[in-house]
Amino acid sequence: MNRAVYIIAFLIASTLSAVAISWTFDPIDELKDNPEYAELQQRDKELVLKEDSVAQIMSQTREDFRVYADSLSNVGQMPTPEDFSLFSDRILELEQQIFDIRTMRGDIIARINELEQEWVLAQMNVSYDEDIAMEEAQMEEKRVELPTYRNLVENYC
């Protein structure tokens, strides 16, 4: 029963992680020419692959421990505290690596978002400036030139 729960939990977690990876957004095409943006995108992809490989190693380590404990119990022995310590230390080390990778990804994603927001705001300003220039040009076309006079005596208004 306990093993089935672990297997189901693992399958659910792996399915959710696959779905989360598929929800990633495509980079903005105009920013692909930006070397910093391209490097950050590449680094993020590398960290995703590294995180997946460390997670697989951690899963395999947990499975190895379960197999080891089962093999000892088949013989009639119990795992020693040293056995628990050996496997738990390795699992904690792998979890720390995953945490560090996710922290680095968070920093990279924050910088990517910052670059994308700067680009979006710059595009908004460009279109706003173009709209103002178009309105000014239209107003200039509509403007009627009135005769100007130097004093109020010759003003016929």
C-alpha positions in Angstrom: 0.0 0.0 0.0 2.7 2.4 1.0 4.7 1.7 -2.1 1.7 2.3 -4.3 1.2 5.7 -2.7 4.8 6.6 -3.5 4.5 5.4 -7.1 1.3 7.4 -7.6 2.7 10.5 -6.0 5.8 10.2 -8.2 3.7 9.8 -11.4 1.5 12.8 -10.4 4.6 14.9 -9.7 6.3 14.0 -13.0 3.1 14.7 -14.9 2.7 18.1 -13.3 6.3 19.0 -14.0 5.9 18.0 -17.6 2.8 20.2 -17.9 4.5 23.1 -16.2 7.4 22.9 -18.6 5.0 22.9 -21.6 3.4 26.1 -20.3 6.6 28.1 -20.7 6.2 31.2 -22.9 8.0 31.7 -26.1 10.6 34.5 -26.1 9.9 37.8 -27.8 11.4 37.6 -31.3 12.7 41.1 -31.3 14.7 40.4 -28.1 16.4 37.4 -29.6 19.0 39.8 -31.1 19.8 41.1 -27.5 22.9 39.1 -26.4 22.0 39.3 -22.7 18.5 38.1 -23.4 19.6 35.2 -25.6 22.2 34.1 -23.0 19.7 34.2 -20.2 17.2 32.1 -22.2 20.0 29.6 -23.0 21.1 29.5 -19.4 17.5 28.9 -18.2 17.1 26.0 -20.6 20.4 24.5 -19.3 19.3 24.8 -15.7 16.0 23.2 -16.4 17.8 20.2 -17.9 20.2 20.1 -14.9 17.3 20.3 -12.5 15.6 17.4 -14.2 18.7 15.3 -14.1 19.3 16.0 -10.4 15.7 15.1 -9.7 16.1 11.8 -11.5 19.2 11.0 -9.6 17.4 11.8 -6.3 14.5 9.6 -7.4 16.9 6.8 -8.2 18.7 7.2 -4.9 15.4 6.9 -3.0 14.5 3.9 -5.0 17.9 2.4 -4.3 17.4 2.9 -0.6 13.9 1.2 -0.8 15.4 -1.8 -2.7 18.3 -2.0 -0.2 15.9 -1.9 2.7 13.7 -4.5 1.1 16.7 -6.8 0.4 17.8 -6.5 4.0 14.3 -7.3 5.3 14.1 -10.3 3.1 17.1 -11.7 4.8 15.7 -10.8 8.2 17.8 -7.8 9.0 17.0 -4.1 9.5 18.8 -1.2 8.0 21.3 0.3 10.4 21.3 4.0 11.3 24.5 4.3 9.2 22.6 3.1 6.2 19.8 5.6 6.8 22.5 8.3 7.3 24.3 7.4 4.1 21.2 7.6 1.9 19.6 10.6 3.7 22.8 12.6 3.4 22.9 12.0 -0.3 19.2 12.8 -0.7 19.6 16.0 1.3 22.6 17.0 -0.8 20.6 16.4 -4.0 17.7 18.4 -2.6 20.1 21.3 -1.8 21.3 21.2 -5.4 17.8 21.4 -6.7 17.1 24.3 -4.4 20.2 26.1 -5.6 19.3 25.5 -9.2 15.8 26.8 -8.7 17.2 29.9 -6.9 19.4 30.5 -9.9 16.5 30.0 -12.3 14.4 32.4 -10.3 17.1 35.1 -10.6 17.5 34.4 -14.4 13.7 34.5 -14.9 13.4 37.7 -13.0 16.0 39.3 -15.3 14.4 37.9 -18.4 11.0 39.4 -17.2 12.7 42.7 -16.6 14.1 42.8 -20.1 10.8 41.9 -21.6 9.0 44.5 -19.6 11.5 47.2 -20.6 10.9 46.1 -24.3 7.1 46.3 -23.9 7.3 49.7 -22.3 9.6 51.0 -25.0 7.2 49.7 -27.6 4.3 51.5 -25.8 6.3 54.7 -25.8 7.2 54.4 -29.5 3.6 53.9 -30.5 2.5 56.7 -28.2 5.0 59.1 -29.7 3.9 58.1 -33.2 0.3 58.7 -32.3 1.1 62.2 -30.9 3.2 63.0 -34.0 0.3 61.9 -36.3 -2.2 64.0 -34.3 0.0 67.0 -34.5 0.4 66.5 -38.3 -3.4 66.3 -38.7 -3.9 69.4 -36.7 -1.3 71.2 -38.8 -3.1 70.2 -41.9 -6.4 71.6 -40.5 -4.9 74.8 -39.3 -6.0 77.8 -41.4 -3.6 80.6 -41.9 -5.1 83.9 -40.7 -3.7 87.2 -41.8 -1.7 88.8 -39.0 -1.7 92.5 -38.3 0.7 94.6 -36.3 -1.9 96.6 -34.3 -5.5 96.5 -33.3 -6.6 99.4 -35.5 -6.1 97.4 -38.8 -7.6 94.3 -37.3 -10.9 93.5 -38.9 -12.1 90.9 -36.5 
